[in-house]
Amino acid sequence: MTSNSSRLRVGILIISDTAHADPHTDKSLSLLGQTFTNHTSDTWETSARAIVPDDIAQIQQKIKEWCQQEEFMNLIVTSGGTGFAVKDVTPEAVGPLIEKHAPGLVHAMLATSLEITPFAMMSRPVVGVCKRSLIVTLPGSPKGAKENLEAILKLLPHACLQAAGGDSRFMHAGGVKKLEEEAGVSGTSKPFIEERHHHSHDHPHAHQEHSHGHGAHAIPKAHTALEDRPVSNDPRAGPTRRHRESPFPKIPVEVAIKLILANTPEPRITIAKVDTSLIGSILAEDVQAREPVPAFRASIVDGYAIIVEKESKSPKGVFPISSISHAKPSEIPPLQPNQIVRITTGAPLPLGATAVVMVEDTILKSTTLDGKEESEVEILTDAVNPGENIREIGSDIKTGEVVLRRGEEITAVGGELGLLASVGRAEVKVYQKPKIGVISTGDEIVEHDRPGELRLGEVRDCNRPTLLAAIRGWGFEPVDLSITPDTPGALESSLRDAFRKVDVIISSGGVSMGELDLLKPTIERSLGGTIHFGRVAMKPGMPTTFATVPIKDVSGTPTTRLIFSLPGNPASALVTAHLFALPSLRKSCGAVDGKGMNEVQVILDQDLMCDKGREEYQRVMLSVGNNAMLLARSTGGQRSSRIASVARANGLVRLPAGGGMIRKGQKVQGYLMGKIGV
């Protein structure tokens, strides 16, 4: 600590190849800085911030710089590189610099994390003193880094003062109670994790007071912000302690979509071959023509190439056929005056030709001796103008002309693909499509094609085939992730394995209020994910859940995966997939409008009753009426478990909450899910 400041100096070091290459991808730097500010503004001063790659030499260089400078850092916190990935080298970089290790602080961080997820044991934190600086290594996950820091933050000022050379006898003069009061901790308080999860029962691994050589220091108690606390059921607590009402607020559909788009990663660019696999892709560049179209002067009719002088009438009369030009590569001799060349549509013009007379304006006068070829042809008109019936070089597309713009989609209609091919593009930059996995959850779910009768309680899996078909119809190739049972370990294992294969998981089931509805607690407590919403004010699909999960890919680079946890009822699953998953997937592959389904105005073909409490998305059959307006007719009973309600549906209508009837002939908002019937 410097002489002109009473605050402790903090250096925050982010260790990440990704963040070093693009600092905008990092979220930990500002979050950790804010954590120090929120603790007490007069204790800490964030004096240095830096981002270095996952490189031992560069990590050590920055830490040594901060430890050895005249105004040294009292505390250095690092974030990233503490796992088991190939690139994770933070412990190897920091360990050799440590002169005094601090296993108690390591234990406190791990104990805090282990109460959230067993995978905390995969972290390799290092804490200790280098010179006069205390070094603490935190995980790369912003959420994990914040939790670990808060677990020990109240005791860090005391540790930093001692490391900087403070008088221990003077500092401990008032005894442990005085130290606890100064730090804002209490040896008689409940452990942090117990308070954090709002449980009053004892945990199997609850930590009691520990006695150390110089007096009893309680295990630190972290204080998280309310919004960072898990609110899902704790599966270990059993059914008697589950929530009786959902802790997740019901949010409007529009708010849910905004949250989804705000947390959907920006699209990545890749180079793809120009072939049918491009269908559904969105261009990531303006495409310029590398060559003109046509690349040669070509005839646009079947007829005869002729020479027409400027401001003169075209030649009329009988002319010999000097050669033939077909629409194929060939050498054609130059056209001489008083000659004509028979030519087909699309064939190149001979050198010297200035127009083409249509075959309809000629008659055959003579043939070759064998009668197989034309020898002479009579041209019946003299009104053909120079340039008539000719496509000049580049008249369709000029070299360098932008033929397709960034953001345009390569559709199955074929026009865009044909245009790319016509200008000689073998490859093009597009936004990479995300990999999407579909998984069903539930002990009661069995494969739809399993032979034999169903046992009592068994349900054939119709959600997975339904969602796989919908995703393929959106232009993506989904990954079938099968069925996973309603057990915490199996569900966590299935999701972790899935995140190694896909960017987005769409699951169905396990998001309601039952004791075996484990998706939310598994995401939040086991995977360290963030649930952005857990209920939506709509019908069907109220329990729909959207979350992001931080992971490291196979190369050790931090990244984020998305999970859409949809209700288990078939109609709910399909409706919410279209409403919520589709906009995210389209943004991920470069769509700029942020929309999923196309919105249209439709006319009701029957009376429909509105729900009193929630707006409803009814499945309908859309067709074109006599006045060219779209007519909407309900598919029948709209119960969320009724798969028949989506069997013939090609659209949805949005009915407002509040009860009452919307009469036949009135206009309502509709959404297109499929092709329109007539």
Secondary structure by P-SEA (a helix, b strand, c coil): ccccccbbbbbbbbbcccccccccccaaaaaaaaaaaaaccccccccccccccccaaaaaaaaaaaacccccccbbbbccccccccccccccccccccccccaaaaaaaaaaaaacccccccbbbbbbccccbbbbbbcccaaaaaaaaaacccaaaaaaaaaacccccccccccaaaaaaaaccccccccaaaaaaccccccccccccccccccccccbbbbbccccccccccccccccccccccccccccaaaaaaaaaaacccbbbbbbccccccccccccccccccccccccccccccbbbbbbccccccccccccccccccccccccccccccbbbbbccccccccccccccccccccccccccccccccbbbbcccccccccccccccccccccccccccccccccccaaaaaaaaacccbbbbcbbbbbbbbbbccccccccccccccccccccaaaaaaaaaaaaacccccccccccccaaaaaaaaaaaaacccbbbbcccccccccccaaaaacccccccccccccccccccccccbbbbbbccccccbbbbbbbccccaaaaaaaaaacaaaaaaaaaccccccccbbbbbbbcbbbbbbccbbbbbbbbbbbccccbbbbbbccccccccccccccccbbbbbbcccccccccbbbbbbbcccccc
